[in-house]
Amino acid sequence: KRNLKSSHLDFQVRIKPHRNPSRNGLTIGFFDSKTDEKLGFLLIRNSFYNNNTTYIKDSIKWSTSLIGMLVTESHRGKGLAKIFLAIWLRFSLNLGHTSPRSEKMNKPLMAYTLQHQFGFMPITTNGDGGIDIIISPLSVVASNSNHSSSTAPDYEPKFSIYSPSGKRLESAFSFNDLRVQSMVITTDPPKPPTNTQSEIFSGQVELRQNNHQKLTRIKASFECPDNLINDGSLSQKVDDILGLQSLYCNSTESNQNIDCQSSLEFCIPNNILHNALFGFLR
């Protein structure tokens, strides 16, 4: 439990076991430091493997898998989802020997963020390749495009999804999935953009109209390639999102503000952070 502050943020991060600890689940919760209101949370599942027959600390490869995420409805549209993901990844990078991945992802915007902003790649070794879709602002969807139902949705969609392969997305998403994620399925491809205006959906991902044809894989698991971790690319992406030049930790042990520009640890040594994330696996 530590504070993270910037000119725009002041919240606490709390880690606790999920209700089903036998599955190695953890909840990373984010709370307003002043009101204690929950801003959102991540669900992750951690594990490790060791090719050696005996326990050797440096030979162990730790894995932290994203299961899901929720931003409290009253705080959506503020860019918190991307920040929550970046904090989870910063945890992984600080600890080292840790592979960040995700379990099967059925949320298009989160899948877009993992793939196009953090460089995650689909895992296809399990034989389930997922579905490629195009996520588009409603402004680039043809006005006469057919939706997934014969009647207009009873909610206000913020973006559309389209499958260029012709796969029927109706079987991949329930009506409740569409409503909760504020999206609509279209059967026609998005029309070419007329300008480069940006549109932001749920504060989670920015889709520029001149890049709206990017393919995003859904219904698949993802992992971050080792080369992005080893060459510092992922670390730079994370630091850019968190704006580490303006962040600092507020230590509860003293009244001094500790500069965390070079290493975001929430004023907790990495060994304690490691125990919080992986200690229950021992």
VENVEN-V177224 format. One record per residue. RES is the residue in one letter. SS is DSSP state (h for helix, s for strand, l for the rest). D_FIRST is the distance of its C-alpha to the first C-alpha in Angstrom with 2 decimals. Layout:
res=RES ss=SS d_first=D_FIRST
res=RES ss=SS d_first=D_FIRST
This chain:
res=K ss=l d_first=0.00
res=R ss=s d_first=3.80
res=N ss=s d_first=7.07
res=L ss=s d_first=9.88
res=K ss=s d_first=13.27
res=S ss=l d_first=16.87
res=S ss=l d_first=20.02
res=H ss=l d_first=19.31
res=L ss=l d_first=15.57
res=D ss=s d_first=12.87
res=F ss=s d_first=9.91
res=Q ss=s d_first=6.20
res=V ss=s d_first=5.28
res=R ss=s d_first=4.57
res=I ss=s d_first=7.11
res=K ss=s d_first=9.77
res=P ss=s d_first=13.52
res=H ss=l d_first=15.94
res=R ss=l d_first=18.69
res=N ss=l d_first=20.97
res=P ss=h d_first=19.37
res=S ss=h d_first=22.90
res=R ss=h d_first=22.76
res=N ss=l d_first=19.69
res=G ss=s d_first=17.72
res=L ss=s d_first=14.01
res=T ss=s d_first=12.37
res=I ss=s d_first=9.96
res=G ss=s d_first=9.35
res=F ss=s d_first=9.44
res=F ss=s d_first=9.77
res=D ss=s d_first=11.88
res=S ss=l d_first=10.46
res=K ss=l d_first=13.86
res=T ss=l d_first=14.95
res=D ss=l d_first=11.95
res=E ss=l d_first=14.24
res=K ss=s d_first=13.28
res=L ss=s d_first=14.39
res=G ss=s d_first=14.64
res=F ss=s d_first=13.49
res=L ss=s d_first=14.77
res=L ss=s d_first=16.41
res=I ss=s d_first=17.02
res=R ss=s d_first=19.14
res=N ss=s d_first=19.08
res=S ss=s d_first=22.11
res=F ss=s d_first=24.11
res=Y ss=s d_first=27.77
res=N ss=s d_first=29.91
res=N ss=l d_first=33.55
res=N ss=l d_first=34.34
res=T ss=l d_first=35.52
res=T ss=l d_first=33.58
res=Y ss=l d_first=29.92
res=I ss=l d_first=29.60
res=K ss=h d_first=26.09
res=D ss=h d_first=27.25
res=S ss=h d_first=29.30
res=I ss=s d_first=26.54
res=K ss=s d_first=25.59
res=W ss=s d_first=22.24
res=S ss=s d_first=22.01
res=T ss=s d_first=19.25
res=S ss=s d_first=20.92
res=L ss=s d_first=20.00
res=I ss=s d_first=21.29
res=G ss=s d_first=20.64
res=M ss=s d_first=18.76
res=L ss=s d_first=18.93
res=V ss=s d_first=18.57
res=T ss=l d_first=19.13
res=E ss=h d_first=22.82
res=S ss=h d_first=22.69
res=H ss=h d_first=20.52
res=R ss=l d_first=22.65
res=G ss=l d_first=24.81
res=K ss=l d_first=22.29
res=G ss=l d_first=21.63
res=L ss=h d_first=18.06
res=A ss=h d_first=19.00
res=K ss=h d_first=20.07
res=I ss=h d_first=16.97
res=F ss=h d_first=14.76
res=L ss=h d_first=17.25
res=A ss=h d_first=17.24
res=I ss=h d_first=13.52
res=W ss=h d_first=14.15
res=L ss=h d_first=17.24
res=R ss=h d_first=15.77
res=F ss=h d_first=13.58
res=S ss=h d_first=16.97
res=L ss=h d_first=18.93
res=N ss=h d_first=16.90
res=L ss=h d_first=17.33
res=G ss=l d_first=21.04
res=H ss=l d_first=23.41
res=T ss=s d_first=21.40
res=S ss=s d_first=23.27
res=P ss=s d_first=21.65
res=R ss=s d_first=23.75
res=S ss=s d_first=23.98
res=E ss=s d_first=25.79
res=K ss=s d_first=28.72
res=M ss=s d_first=27.94
res=N ss=l d_first=29.82
res=K ss=l d_first=28.14
res=P ss=h d_first=30.37
res=L ss=h d_first=28.15
res=M ss=h d_first=25.26
res=A ss=h d_first=27.95
res=Y ss=h d_first=29.42
res=T ss=h d_first=26.20
res=L ss=h d_first=25.64
res=Q ss=h d_first=29.33
res=H ss=h d_first=30.41
res=Q ss=h d_first=27.41
res=F ss=l d_first=25.70
res=G ss=l d_first=28.91
res=F ss=s d_first=28.18
res=M ss=s d_first=31.40
res=P ss=s d_first=32.53
res=I ss=s d_first=32.93
res=T ss=l d_first=36.53
res=T ss=l d_first=37.26
res=N ss=l d_first=36.72
res=G ss=l d_first=39.67
res=D ss=l d_first=37.77
res=G ss=l d_first=38.03
res=G ss=l d_first=36.67
res=I ss=s d_first=38.19
res=D ss=s d_first=38.51
res=I ss=s d_first=38.23
res=I ss=s d_first=38.51
res=I ss=s d_first=36.05
res=S ss=s d_first=37.77
res=P ss=s d_first=37.54
res=L ss=h d_first=39.88
res=S ss=h d_first=41.98
res=V ss=h d_first=43.21
res=V ss=l d_first=44.07
res=A ss=l d_first=47.76
res=S ss=l d_first=48.48
res=N ss=l d_first=50.70
res=S ss=l d_first=48.25
res=N ss=l d_first=48.10
res=H ss=s d_first=44.89
res=S ss=l d_first=43.86
res=S ss=l d_first=45.47
res=S ss=l d_first=48.82
res=T ss=l d_first=47.36
res=A ss=l d_first=44.91
res=P ss=l d_first=41.31
res=D ss=l d_first=40.26
res=Y ss=l d_first=37.07
res=E ss=l d_first=36.65
res=P ss=l d_first=35.94
res=K ss=l d_first=34.31
res=F ss=s d_first=35.47
res=S ss=s d_first=37.81
res=I ss=s d_first=37.88
res=Y ss=s d_first=41.09
res=S ss=l d_first=42.14
res=P ss=l d_first=44.78
res=S ss=l d_first=45.67
res=G ss=l d_first=46.93
res=K ss=l d_first=44.57
res=R ss=l d_first=44.12
res=L ss=h d_first=40.56
res=E ss=h d_first=41.30
res=S ss=h d_first=40.89
res=A ss=l d_first=37.49
res=F ss=l d_first=35.93
res=S ss=l d_first=36.43
res=F ss=h d_first=37.16
res=N ss=h d_first=33.77
res=D ss=h d_first=32.14
res=L ss=h d_first=34.20
res=R ss=h d_first=33.45
res=V ss=h d_first=29.66
res=Q ss=l d_first=29.52
res=S ss=l d_first=32.21
res=M ss=s d_first=34.55
res=V ss=s d_first=38.19
res=I ss=s d_first=40.28
res=T ss=s d_first=43.37
res=T ss=l d_first=46.38
res=D ss=l d_first=47.60
res=P ss=l d_first=46.09
res=P ss=l d_first=44.56
res=K ss=l d_first=47.17
res=P ss=l d_first=47.16
res=P ss=l d_first=45.09
res=T ss=l d_first=47.00
res=N ss=l d_first=44.53
res=T ss=l d_first=41.22
res=Q ss=l d_first=39.29
res=S ss=s d_first=35.63
res=E ss=s d_first=34.16
res=I ss=s d_first=30.49
res=F ss=s d_first=29.63
res=S ss=l d_first=26.53
res=G ss=l d_first=24.91
res=Q ss=l d_first=24.16
res=V ss=s d_first=27.16
res=E ss=s d_first=30.04
res=L ss=s d_first=33.44
res=R ss=s d_first=36.28
res=Q ss=h d_first=39.64
res=N ss=h d_first=41.22
res=N ss=h d_first=38.79
res=H ss=l d_first=38.80
res=Q ss=l d_first=40.86
res=K ss=l d_first=38.12
res=L ss=s d_first=37.86
res=T ss=s d_first=34.57
res=R ss=s d_first=34.34
res=I ss=s d_first=32.94
res=K ss=l d_first=33.06
res=A ss=s d_first=32.19
res=S ss=s d_first=29.42
res=F ss=s d_first=28.31
res=E ss=s d_first=27.31
res=C ss=s d_first=26.83
res=P ss=l d_first=29.94
res=D ss=h d_first=29.58
res=N ss=h d_first=31.56
res=L ss=h d_first=29.03
res=I ss=h d_first=26.37
res=N ss=h d_first=28.86
res=D ss=l d_first=30.41
res=G ss=l d_first=27.23
res=S ss=h d_first=28.05
res=L ss=h d_first=24.87
res=S ss=h d_first=22.80
res=Q ss=h d_first=24.93
res=K ss=h d_first=24.54
res=V ss=h d_first=20.75
res=D ss=h d_first=20.82
res=D ss=h d_first=23.46
res=I ss=h d_first=21.44
res=L ss=h d_first=18.30
res=G ss=l d_first=20.70
res=L ss=h d_first=19.14
res=Q ss=h d_first=21.88
res=S ss=h d_first=20.33
res=L ss=l d_first=16.58
res=Y ss=s d_first=14.84
res=C ss=s d_first=11.53
res=N ss=s d_first=11.04
res=S ss=l d_first=10.56
res=T ss=l d_first=9.80
res=E ss=l d_first=12.55
res=S ss=l d_first=15.15
res=N ss=l d_first=16.43
res=Q ss=l d_first=17.26
res=N ss=s d_first=16.13
res=I ss=s d_first=15.88
res=D ss=s d_first=17.79
res=C ss=l d_first=16.14
res=Q ss=l d_first=19.28
res=S ss=l d_first=20.29
res=S ss=l d_first=17.14
res=L ss=l d_first=13.86
res=E ss=l d_first=11.35
res=F ss=l d_first=8.42
res=C ss=l d_first=9.90
res=I ss=l d_first=9.31
res=P ss=l d_first=12.78
res=N ss=h d_first=13.94
res=N ss=h d_first=14.97
res=I ss=h d_first=11.60
res=L ss=h d_first=10.46
res=H ss=h d_first=13.84
res=N ss=h d_first=13.45
res=A ss=h d_first=10.40
res=L ss=h d_first=12.66
res=F ss=h d_first=16.03
res=G ss=h d_first=16.09
res=F ss=h d_first=17.32
res=L ss=h d_first=20.27
res=R ss=l d_first=21.91
